[in-house]
Amino acid sequence: MSTPRPRATVTQIPAYVPGKPPVPRDDLVTYKLSSNENPFPPLPGVIEAAHAAVDLANRYPDMGNSALYAGLSEKLGVPVGDLAAGTGSVALIYQLLQAFCDPGDEVVHAWRSFEAYPIAITSAAATSVPVPLTADAEHDLDAMAAAVTDRTKVVIVCTPNNPTGPSVTQTALDAFLAQVPSHVVVVVDEAYLEFVRMPDAVDGLATYRAHPNVVLFRTFSKAYGLAGFRVGYAVAQAEVAAALRAVSLPFGVSSVAQAAALASLDAEEALLERVADLVAERDRVGAALREAGWSIPDSQGNFVWFPLGERTADFAAACDAAGIVVRPFAGAGARVSIGEVAGNDRLLEVAAAFRRG
Ligand SMILES: *Cc1c(COP(=O)(O)O)cnc(C)c1O
């Protein structure tokens, strides 16, 4: 008897390893530093707006996301037609690949980078072309440009790079875009955009205006602190944005998520304050780790990367024992999110003790 068989590529999809929650303990407060979440609750006014949307939950959401698009259009100064919302920017990766890739088409991306990329690429039956990071854990944009072939449909630039932290500069991105053929879509995944503090930082909006093949991915999950609501958006010139909307899940972004995202846009001042706090904490943690002898890449996100190689599992276990949960990448390193001040302090203690052996 024959049984239904999924596409052959389905069995090759790598598993997503979500950041674990801590096991509650009686002896100490535990901290979840494993998923780059925001330790602050949703911004002022957001919970009220979400509750109001809950009252109307017998109705489908606005499939056109019209209020959210209007709010984003005004805030960013881009036409409504250049926007596409999705259930987190992870969903937009799937939509983009579905819209642009035929089976076997190649997608070039840095590695190690966001673990959802190879998952989404394999799900689309496209071919992942991973390009190793430099020794400084940065994108090797020259090598990525050189990896583009006749089969390449999409290149993904993750800046700041999750999980290692460095951002690309505008100068480097411009030089890269000059090398990539204009029919290849270049995704600039700016999930951590708000945390970037560096000279020559990427100006995503100026870049998308200058290049019809550039797509920006942004999310409400990180700086805005709405990871549980699942909403993100893309900015691209009209034809590309329309393709992303065309393949979207009908009514995907819930009415609660739309209301929460829209209300978040109105809380700009509180957002900037929180982001400034987290950036200060990131810089404090980075400086203290270097002081303790750690060699870690320059992080422009809300997390730091410990390049531990084979000692990764031991480090993660030491953190677990101290009540903080980090995100280990077996044999490579551990990513630790910037959280509450007390959690960050705990990390510094564990990391210093681990170095002393
Ligand atoms: C967190 C993250 C995203 C966004 O995730 P969503 O919650 O799906 O919006 C996208 N790209 C990178 C690199 C991320 O780290």
The ligand as an ORCA input file, in Angstrom:
! r2SCAN-3c Opt
* xyz 0 1
  C      14.297     37.943     15.255
  C      14.714     38.035     13.844
  C      13.798     38.264     12.830
  C      12.353     38.538     13.065
  O      11.616     37.626     13.624
  P      10.037     37.797     13.683
  O       9.728     37.637     15.110
  O       9.534     36.710     12.818
  O       9.671     39.140     13.141
  C      14.235     38.379     11.536
  N      15.522     38.293     11.242
  C      16.446     38.100     12.187
  C      17.864     38.071     11.795
  C      16.068     37.949     13.508
  O      17.002     37.733     14.431
*
